[in-house]
Amino acid sequence: MSSDPHNPFIARSARSVLMARFAVLVDADGRVLDAHVAARSGHEPENFLLDGALVEALRRFHFLPAHAAGHPQRGWSTVECALHLGASPQAEMQPRSQAGLSDRRS
């Protein structure tokens, strides 16, 4: 990614927050079996690279699995990622799921 402040992607991202959503399939033991982009952070080439890197990072996460009748279950979860780019870059990933999955990074 270019660091040129005149690059349209850099200029836009310095003023805004990039949002992306990912679908994550978590096994009963908390391992990520599948992850893919559900809603991209944008349509520039840099966004595709960024979204791909976030999918790879999610594949290394370990989640607390959903439970049904007291037993861990495989289930899909949605993870939303807000990227605040600019002078002090920050990334925030929030798992959201009706299946009750929560993030446990290890």
Summary of the structure (lengths in Angstrom):
residues: 106
radius of gyration: 15.5
end to end distance: 28.6
largest distance: 55.5
contacts: 294
relative contact order: 0.23
helix: 22%
strand: 44%
